[in-house]
């Protein structure tokens, strides 16, 4: 484990020649070769070495690196021997034509923009291999066809372009090709966010069919991404696809860093005393049966900074998809987020085939996505019932992820309402009801629509979504001063919100939310009184009193909603 720690290097040749810190993962090459799968899809969260691993595969097998065994000297794949003591894989180095493309740059959701970006990727690929066309095996018609692939080519040309390039390369080299596709799902996620999912599915289904299903020129292929998109969506009919997800044991040690590797890197860079804090901040990822896996980006960032703790990994993207799913999600999603931010876990079933069309209405699909993207980790897996149904116990991955979610929730109260929200909390803590009413109405008016997921939200749905977002904000802002809980049993029912003080100087607070019902109440003030009566009649203060908090130290508030109007009493 030699080299200087540095960020942004994803090209294996550059890592080795520039003496960048590299933790040997070349055993991935030998494992993949021995498994022998025709097409392998591997999903891992962001910044887990997918691109570098594919670059390593390219450098090892590609004939443009023929004679470059020096790049692998001292590495696991180079030193591996068979039963007779012979070097097992050295004879394979630099012997295959390799196509390596990435959709990482396809960052638009507009369908025409997606197509244009993909065409640019493919056109650049053709330019990269253009010298091949000078071979005598090609005639003028071949060269003319080759030149039809450019940035402005028709869709049908683009869809079959990688297939055609495979044919040209096999014809030139006399061997079938290895195809490496990185970040295959980036344009699909962008399309879903932009509302162009169906159009994108149609385009990419045809692309993957031509590139991987009907391509007779492939020897083997690897596809990487963050999520496992439903086979029915874009891999329909691709029966030779081996899928390796974060719950699989296959290739698990080949992506990310083990605790042993992390601790060795810390020792090497004079940070050995930080091991336990590094574990608290950055440990927590699990791949199959393998635990204590770390994100390389965070560890290298930590070492490069001289040991400064920060949320490095979670700040490497906008997290737009995750933010939208939780902010506009159901009350069940927000309630579970309250549980997670409180340091607890929850149980759920997981379907690893992400069906994006279900994300707006299927809570399980959201948790499956968060697990795949690395924001949740598996704490326990149990098989229950007669049919051995798998039930996953999930938690937030680590402190870095917790910080990311905390910042995300604060961002829900955007710059126009952040001041009012903070001022509301200050008013709540000093029992200033007049100020509470003034600030909360500003917050509710500005943010109700942010928590809406329906085209025509009901009068009842809006306050419910807002209420759960409001509770998440309290948990984030009052952590360390109060234990904030919601929808728990106390007395003879379930309260909405309870703030249990962590010191004797603060009062306890109970909040009950109610939506104005014109059949039962004449005014919002009546609704407030109904909420306060419920707190007393249901004895919500019982759990606080049982902990020794005197009744006079328990403040009770009723929040009444009518549309976007709020009244607090």
Buried (B, 14 or more C-beta within 10 A) or exposed (E): EEBEBBEEBBBBBEBBEEEBBBBBBBBBBBBBBEEEBBBBBBBBBBBBBBBBBBBBBBBBBBBEBEEBBEBBEEBBBBBBEEEEEEEBBBEBBBBBBBBBBBBBBBEBBBBEBBBBBBBBBBBEBBEBBEEBBEEEEBEEEBEEBBEEBBEEBEEEBBBBBBBBBBBBBBBBBEBBBBBBBBBBBBBBBBBBBBEBBEBBBEBBBBBBBBBBBEBEBBBBBBBBBBBBBBBEBBBEEBEEBBBBBBBBEBBBBBBBBBBEBBBBBBEBBEBEEBBEBBBEBBBBBBBBEBBBBBBBBBBBBBBBEEBEBBBBBBBBEEBEBBBBBBBBBBBEBBBBBBBBBBEEBBEBEBBBBBBBBBBBEBBEBBBBBBBBBBBBBBBEBEEEEEEEEEBBBBBBBBBBBBBBBBBBBBEBBEEEBBEBBBBBBEBBBEEBEEBBBBBBBBBBBBBBEBBBBEEEBEEEBBBBBBBBBBBBBBBBBBBEBBBBBBBEEBBEEEBBBBBBBEEEEBBBBBBBBBBBEEEEBEEBEBBBBBBBEBBEEBBBBBBBBEEEBEEEBBBBBBBBBBEBEBBBB
